[in-house]
């Protein structure tokens, strides 16, 4: 898996969706919302998608330092 750190996962998902990219949904255990963004308090804000070859990629919100 390749993670792309972003300031806002919401904005990144909106841009990806506008380009026709569908987010992956791995079920309710990951706390994903209707956009496919996981906001589970046990982990980072993250959303997954696949590239044309089927590799899993993600956009992940950078943690404030």
Helices and strands as residue ranges (DSSP letters): E 2-6, H 9-18, G 28-30, E 37-38, E 46-50, E 56-61
